[in-house]
């Protein structure tokens, strides 16, 4: 039979179970240990996720650039060994090719150059290891401002990627080098095309940078004629220096002269120096 305590309430013969107060468990020392453990778990999860993402991306080559620059012809020749008559693409074309020297497959995506759909290249950035900006070297002197406006958009997008994401490599293809007038030795057309494309684009991009730094905007300097406040043109060079691809803060930019001929490529074309994409293939073998 239970006993009565002085206050008059009955007590059980076995007594009530002891309740441990929560306060001692949540003292500052224990909270610090708990926070440290949670931080370690978060870092481990982030590291695993990052490794998985790095393994799943980086095998694609994106062909971007203005309409009629020759992107689809380049893809066709790389994939099928011949360049057919093409028309302006209205949707991305994608295919896979093998790199014999590197013993691996890469995915090539041809992005349409029309101003209203050219930004679709952003949808493929997570898988892109290389972005190839294709320029018609035979006409860049006439439409340099339009080409530079498109390239500026690409440069801005690359620079704007999160710091945790590896930036894709940018190469600029000075295409249709065979259309330039040259009577020099083999390869002179590629060199002339590269010099022309680099000179025109650096000049036009510098115009855009100066316009923006002066708060004027760059309306009228592109295809859309709209004011732009895009970044991406900063260089690692002394203040006051003109824009140079060699100093671009987004990393090294490679220039490659290319050309294609309509029809099937002879099997020995590369050996006799008649394959206009030989330099591009060699670069892909070394860098993809």
TORFI-782478 format. One record per residue (C-alpha): residue number from 1; residue in three letters; x, y, z. Coordinates in steps of 0.1 Angstrom, whole numbers, plus 2048, in hexadecimal, padded with zeros to 3 digits. Layout:
% residues N
   i  aa   X   Y   Z
 NUM ALA   X   Y   Z
...
% end
This chain:
% residues 288
   i  aa   X   Y   Z
   1 UNK 800 800 800
   2 UNK 80D 822 7F7
   3 UNK 819 83C 810
   4 UNK 80D 85F 813
   5 UNK 827 87B 811
   6 UNK 825 89A 826
   7 UNK 810 8AC 80C
   8 UNK 7F6 891 80D
   9 UNK 7FC 881 7EA
  10 UNK 800 85C 7E7
  11 UNK 822 84E 7DC
  12 UNK 826 82D 7C9
  13 UNK 83A 812 7DA
  14 UNK 851 811 7BC
  15 UNK 857 836 7B8
  16 UNK 854 84B 798
  17 UNK 86F 846 77C
  18 UNK 88A 860 77D
  19 UNK 888 87A 761
  20 UNK 8A9 888 754
  21 UNK 8A6 8AC 74B
  22 UNK 8AE 8B6 727
  23 UNK 8C2 8D5 730
  24 UNK 8E2 8C2 739
  25 UNK 8E1 8B0 717
  26 UNK 8DF 8D1 704
  27 UNK 8FC 8E3 714
  28 UNK 913 8F8 6FD
  29 UNK 92E 8DD 6FC
  30 UNK 916 8C2 6EF
  31 UNK 906 8DA 6D7
  32 UNK 928 8E2 6C8
  33 UNK 930 8BD 6C4
  34 UNK 90F 8B7 6B3
  35 UNK 914 8D4 69B
  36 UNK 937 8C8 692
  37 UNK 929 8A5 68A
  38 UNK 90D 8B3 675
  39 UNK 927 8C9 662
  40 UNK 93C 8AA 65B
  41 UNK 91E 897 64E
  42 UNK 915 8B5 637
  43 UNK 938 8B7 629
  44 UNK 939 892 622
  45 UNK 918 893 610
  46 UNK 923 8B1 5FB
  47 UNK 944 8A0 5F2
  48 UNK 932 881 5E6
  49 UNK 919 895 5D2
  50 UNK 935 8A9 5C2
  51 UNK 948 88A 5B8
  52 UNK 92A 87B 5A9
  53 UNK 922 89B 595
  54 UNK 946 89E 589
  55 UNK 944 87A 57B
  56 UNK 924 880 569
  57 UNK 92D 8A0 556
  58 UNK 949 8AC 540
  59 UNK 946 896 521
  60 UNK 933 8AE 509
  61 UNK 93F 8C6 4EE
  62 UNK 927 8E2 4E8
  63 UNK 927 8F3 4C6
  64 UNK 91A 916 4C9
  65 UNK 91C 935 4B4
  66 UNK 908 94A 49B
  67 UNK 8F1 93C 480
  68 UNK 903 930 460
  69 UNK 925 92E 472
  70 UNK 928 909 468
  71 UNK 920 8F7 489
  72 UNK 909 8DC 47A
  73 UNK 923 8D6 45E
  74 UNK 93E 8D0 478
  75 UNK 928 8B8 48C
  76 UNK 91F 8A5 46C
  77 UNK 943 8A1 462
  78 UNK 94F 897 484
  79 UNK 933 87D 488
  80 UNK 92D 870 464
  81 UNK 94E 878 453
  82 UNK 93D 890 43A
  83 UNK 92C 8B2 43B
  84 UNK 90B 8B4 429
  85 UNK 8F8 8D3 41E
  86 UNK 8E8 8E1 43D
  87 UNK 8CE 8FC 446
  88 UNK 8CA 911 465
  89 UNK 8C3 8FA 483
  90 UNK 8A4 900 498
  91 UNK 8AB 8E7 4B3
  92 UNK 8CB 8D8 4C2
  93 UNK 8DB 8BB 4B0
  94 UNK 8EE 8A1 4C5
  95 UNK 904 883 4BE
  96 UNK 921 86F 4CC
  97 UNK 943 869 4BC
  98 UNK 961 855 4C6
  99 UNK 983 864 4CC
 100 UNK 99B 849 4C1
 101 UNK 9BA 857 4D2
 102 UNK 9A8 85E 4F3
 103 UNK 995 83D 4F0
 104 UNK 975 84E 4FC
 105 UNK 954 85A 4EF
 106 UNK 948 87E 4F1
 107 UNK 926 88E 4EB
 108 UNK 924 8AA 4D2
 109 UNK 906 8C2 4D4
 110 UNK 900 8DC 4B8
 111 UNK 8EC 8F9 4C7
 112 UNK 8D8 90F 4AF
 113 UNK 8E6 932 4AB
 114 UNK 8C5 945 4A7
 115 UNK 8C3 961 4C1
 116 UNK 8A2 954 4CF
 117 UNK 8AE 931 4D6
 118 UNK 8D4 933 4D8
 119 UNK 8D3 934 4FE
 120 UNK 8C9 90F 4FE
 121 UNK 8EE 907 502
 122 UNK 8E9 90F 527
 123 UNK 8D4 8F0 52B
 124 UNK 8F3 8DB 522
 125 UNK 90C 8ED 538
 126 UNK 90C 8D2 553
 127 UNK 919 8B9 53A
 128 UNK 930 8D0 526
 129 UNK 955 8CC 529
 130 UNK 95C 8E2 50A
 131 UNK 949 8FE 4F9
 132 UNK 953 904 4D5
 133 UNK 948 926 4C8
 134 UNK 947 924 4A2
 135 UNK 94E 943 48E
 136 UNK 94C 947 468
 137 UNK 96F 956 462
 138 UNK 966 960 43F
 139 UNK 94A 978 44B
 140 UNK 954 982 46E
 141 UNK 963 9A3 462
 142 UNK 940 9AE 456
 143 UNK 92B 9A1 474
 144 UNK 944 9A2 490
 145 UNK 92D 9B6 4A7
 146 UNK 911 99C 4A5
 147 UNK 92A 97F 4AA
 148 UNK 93A 990 4C8
 149 UNK 917 996 4D7
 150 UNK 910 971 4D6
 151 UNK 933 968 4E3
 152 UNK 92F 981 4FF
 153 UNK 910 96E 50A
 154 UNK 924 94E 50B
 155 UNK 940 95E 51F
 156 UNK 928 96D 538
 157 UNK 917 94B 53D
 158 UNK 938 939 543
 159 UNK 944 953 55C
 160 UNK 923 952 56E
 161 UNK 925 92D 577
 162 UNK 927 925 59C
 163 UNK 94A 925 5AB
 164 UNK 946 900 5B4
 165 UNK 941 8F7 58F
 166 UNK 95F 8F1 578
 167 UNK 95D 909 55B
 168 UNK 95B 8F9 538
 169 UNK 978 900 521
 170 UNK 971 919 505
 171 UNK 97F 915 4E2
 172 UNK 978 92B 4C5
 173 UNK 976 91B 4A3
 174 UNK 980 932 487
 175 UNK 96B 91F 46E
 176 UNK 96A 920 447
 177 UNK 98F 928 446
 178 UNK 991 919 424
 179 UNK 97C 936 416
 180 UNK 997 94F 41E
 181 UNK 9AE 95A 402
 182 UNK 9D1 94C 407
 183 UNK 9EB 93E 3F0
 184 UNK A03 934 40B
 185 UNK A0B 912 419
 186 UNK 9F3 8FA 429
 187 UNK 9E6 907 44A
 188 UNK 9E9 92B 441
 189 UNK 9C4 92E 43D
 190 UNK 9BE 922 460
 191 UNK 9D7 93B 46E
 192 UNK 9C8 957 45A
 193 UNK 9A5 94D 466
 194 UNK 9B0 94C 48B
 195 UNK 9C1 96D 48A
 196 UNK 9A3 97E 479
 197 UNK 98A 96F 491
 198 UNK 99E 977 4B0
 199 UNK 9A5 99B 4A5
 200 UNK 981 9A3 49C
 201 UNK 972 993 4BB
 202 UNK 98B 9A3 4D3
 203 UNK 983 9C5 4C3
 204 UNK 95D 9C1 4C5
 205 UNK 95E 9B3 4E9
 206 UNK 973 9D0 4F4
 207 UNK 959 9E7 4E6
 208 UNK 93F 9D6 4FA
 209 UNK 954 9D7 51A
 210 UNK 95C 9FC 516
 211 UNK 937 A04 50F
 212 UNK 92D 9F2 52F
 213 UNK 948 A01 545
 214 UNK 93C A23 53A
 215 UNK 918 A1B 544
 216 UNK 90C A1F 520
 217 UNK 902 9FB 51A
 218 UNK 908 9E9 4FA
 219 UNK 8E8 9EF 4E7
 220 UNK 8EC 9ED 4C2
 221 UNK 90C 9D7 4C5
 222 UNK 8FA 9B6 4C1
 223 UNK 8DF 9A3 4AE
 224 UNK 8C3 9AD 4C4
 225 UNK 8CC 9D2 4C8
 226 UNK 8C4 9D0 4ED
 227 UNK 8D7 9DF 50A
 228 UNK 8EC 9C5 51C
 229 UNK 8FC 9C6 53E
 230 UNK 90D 9A4 53B
 231 UNK 92E 99E 54C
 232 UNK 948 985 542
 233 UNK 961 99B 530
 234 UNK 979 9A1 54D
 235 UNK 99E 999 547
 236 UNK 9BC 992 55D
 237 UNK 9CF 9AF 54E
 238 UNK 9D9 9D2 559
 239 UNK 9BD 9EC 55C
 240 UNK 9B7 9FE 53B
 241 UNK 9C2 9E0 526
 242 UNK 9AD 9D6 509
 243 UNK 99A 9B5 509
 244 UNK 9B0 997 500
 245 UNK 9A5 973 500
 246 UNK 9C8 96A 50E
 247 UNK 9BF 97E 52E
 248 UNK 99B 974 531
 249 UNK 993 96B 555
 250 UNK 97E 94D 54B
 251 UNK 99D 939 541
 252 UNK 9B0 930 523
 253 UNK 99F 934 501
 254 UNK 9AC 91F 4E4
 255 UNK 9A8 929 4C0
 256 UNK 9A6 90E 4A4
 257 UNK 9A3 913 47F
 258 UNK 98A 8FC 46F
 259 UNK 978 8F5 44E
 260 UNK 962 8DB 43E
 261 UNK 95B 8D1 41A
 262 UNK 939 8C5 40F
 263 UNK 93A 89F 408
 264 UNK 94C 881 415
 265 UNK 96F 885 423
 266 UNK 98A 86E 413
 267 UNK 998 855 42B
 268 UNK 9BB 864 427
 269 UNK 9B0 888 429
 270 UNK 9C0 88E 44B
 271 UNK 9E1 87F 43F
 272 UNK 9E3 897 421
 273 UNK 9D8 8B5 435
 274 UNK 9B6 8B8 425
 275 UNK 9A1 8B2 444
 276 UNK 995 8D4 450
 277 UNK 98D 8C6 472
 278 UNK 9AE 8B4 479
 279 UNK 9B9 8CF 492
 280 UNK 998 8CE 4A4
 281 UNK 999 8A8 4A6
 282 UNK 9BD 8A9 4B4
 283 UNK 9B2 8C3 4CE
 284 UNK 995 8AE 4D9
 285 UNK 9AA 88F 4DC
 286 UNK 9C2 8A2 4F3
 287 UNK 9A9 8B5 508
 288 UNK 988 8A1 50A
% end
